[in-house]
Amino acid sequence: MARDGRGRLASIDLVPEEAQDDILWAMGELNKRERTQADILFELNDRLAVKGVDPISKSAFNRRSIRVAAAARRIAESRALFEGIAPQFTPDRVDESNIVIGELIKMLIAELLDAGPKEIDTKGAMEMARAYLATIQGQKLSAERRTKLVAEFEKKASEAVAKVGKAKGLTEETVATLRAEILGVRREA
């Protein structure tokens, strides 16, 4: 059963502002996973005593450390998941995905429009128009990014061909021919 509100505050939640840096230190120590929880709690309570703050109970610190560990696990799992799928998000594949999703959204809008005016009120029409506009803008950004990447590649390749040609003592005409063959650019006769 879900509860409204945050429930009763633990002793760790009641630490005054001047001792919050000690709480942050303890959470950092828990995340390092180099010392035992009991050792960290002992040192934390020593630090709090120096500041005249009541000690943190073992149960409150344990509950917080469990939450910190669970959050750290979720972050590590998410990081591993994203590292696993990141290679799939090359500019080419992202562009292809954007095009497919954009066309799907356009198709859904067309199907909703075909359903008739009774199915769509003015708010729905406005939302569809915004979705369509966002889709078109996304596809445009995707195309612009792809064009930019191609231009950057062509510039770097052209510079590399010129550099190698110069180092090998090739004529300008030979370098221009190589550049045209590699980049698919035809020279004007």
Salt bridges, closest charged atoms under 4 A:
ASP13 OD1 - ARG64 NH2 2.40
ASP21 OD1 - LYS51 NZ 3.03
ASP22 OD1 - ARG47 NH1 3.23
ASP22 OD2 - LYS51 NZ 2.74
GLU29 OE2 - LYS32 NZ 3.02
GLU29 OE1 - ARG35 NH1 3.38
ASP39 OD2 - ARG35 NE 2.86
GLU43 OE1 - ARG35 NH2 2.60
ASP92 OD1 - ARG146 NH2 3.54
ASP95 OD1 - ARG145 NH2 2.95
ASP95 OD2 - ARG146 NH1 3.72
GLU103 OE2 - LYS106 NZ 3.03
GLU144 OE2 - LYS140 NZ 3.56
GLU181 OE2 - ARG186 NH1 3.16
